[in-house]
Amino acid sequence: MEKKKKLLIETVVLGIVSAGLYFSLYYFEDTIMMWSKGYKESGWLFLTPLVVAFIFSAVHGTFTSHFWEFFGIKAKK
């Protein structure tokens, strides 16, 4: 039962972080788009969309995995 409680807490935290990332993406959309255009003064900031995509993928993927595991649904091996 302790494992299930820990899994629930991790799932909720990851869900909140994932929702926060989506909110931040929409709230700071103009800034992110400006950075992604790769202006000369911004240097490597044109990589911003790639970094954002990797962060979203890691957080949302982990959240989804925990979510299904909490309900007892696991991938077939």
Stockholm file with secondary structure:
# STOCKHOLM 1.0

chainA/1-77         MEKKKKLLIETVVLGIVSAGLYFSLYYFEDTIMMWSKGYKESGWLFLTPLVVAFIFSAVHGTFTSHFWEFFGIKAKK
#=GR chainA/1-77 SS CHHHHHHHHHHHHHHHHHHHHHHHHHHTHHHHHHHHTCCGGGGGGGGHHHHHHHHHHHHHHHHHHHHHHHTTCCCCC
#=GC SS_cons        CHHHHHHHHHHHHHHHHHHHHHHHHHHTHHHHHHHHTCCGGGGGGGGHHHHHHHHHHHHHHHHHHHHHHHTTCCCCC
//
